[in-house]
Amino acid sequence: MAGEHHTAQTQIEPCENCKRETTHTVSIEIRTESMKQENTEFSREPYRVATCQKCGETTSQRMNNV
């Protein structure tokens, strides 16, 4: 899947791995979900990507599912 990153920001939020609130780098990434070559421009979706600055754990959530 191809991805496109936008400007990242930091914020404090819970980390499942650390079991406490930590600083995370948060960004929005556009991902292509279709594995087919044709019509990939219609299968792009925004994802919220958060990376814990303490342990490096990365989580992503499809924004259309929020």
FENBELUR-V566478 format. One record per residue. N is the residue number from 1. SS is DSSP state (a for helix, b for strand, c for the rest). OMEGA is omega in radians with two decimals (none if undefined). D_FIRST is the distance of its C-alpha to the first C-alpha in Angstrom with 2 decimals. Layout:
N_SS_OMEGA_D_FIRST, N_SS_OMEGA_D_FIRST
This chain:
1_c_3.09_0.00, 2_c_3.12_3.75, 3_b_3.12_6.49, 4_b_-3.11_10.16, 5_b_3.04_12.92, 6_c_-3.09_16.34, 7_c_3.13_19.66, 8_c_3.07_19.93, 9_b_3.08_23.10, 10_b_3.06_24.82, 11_b_-3.13_26.50, 12_b_3.10_28.21, 13_b_-3.10_26.79, 14_b_3.05_27.07, 15_b_3.13_25.21, 16_c_-3.11_25.04, 17_c_-3.12_25.17, 18_c_-3.11_28.07, 19_c_3.09_29.83, 20_b_3.10_30.89, 21_b_-3.13_29.96, 22_b_3.07_28.43, 23_b_3.11_27.02, 24_b_2.93_23.28, 25_b_-3.06_21.16, 26_b_3.10_19.42, 27_b_3.05_16.97, 28_b_-3.11_14.96, 29_b_3.06_11.29, 30_b_-3.11_9.82, 31_b_3.04_6.37, 32_b_-3.05_5.53, 33_c_-3.11_6.41, 34_c_3.08_7.87, 35_c_3.13_7.45, 36_c_3.14_10.57, 37_c_-3.10_11.24, 38_c_3.10_13.94, 39_c_3.13_13.87, 40_a_3.14_10.26, 41_a_3.13_12.27, 42_a_-3.09_13.60, 43_c_3.13_10.65, 44_b_-3.12_9.75, 45_b_3.09_11.10, 46_b_3.08_12.61, 47_b_3.01_12.36, 48_b_-3.10_15.27, 49_b_-3.13_14.58, 50_b_3.12_17.85, 51_b_3.13_18.83, 52_b_-3.14_22.38, 53_c_3.11_24.48, 54_c_-3.03_26.76, 55_c_3.13_24.67, 56_c_3.12_21.13, 57_c_-3.14_19.67, 58_b_3.06_16.48, 59_b_3.07_15.93, 60_b_-3.13_13.66, 61_b_3.10_14.86, 62_b_-3.04_13.77, 63_a_3.11_16.49, 64_a_-3.14_17.45, 65_a_-3.07_18.55, 66_c_none_20.82
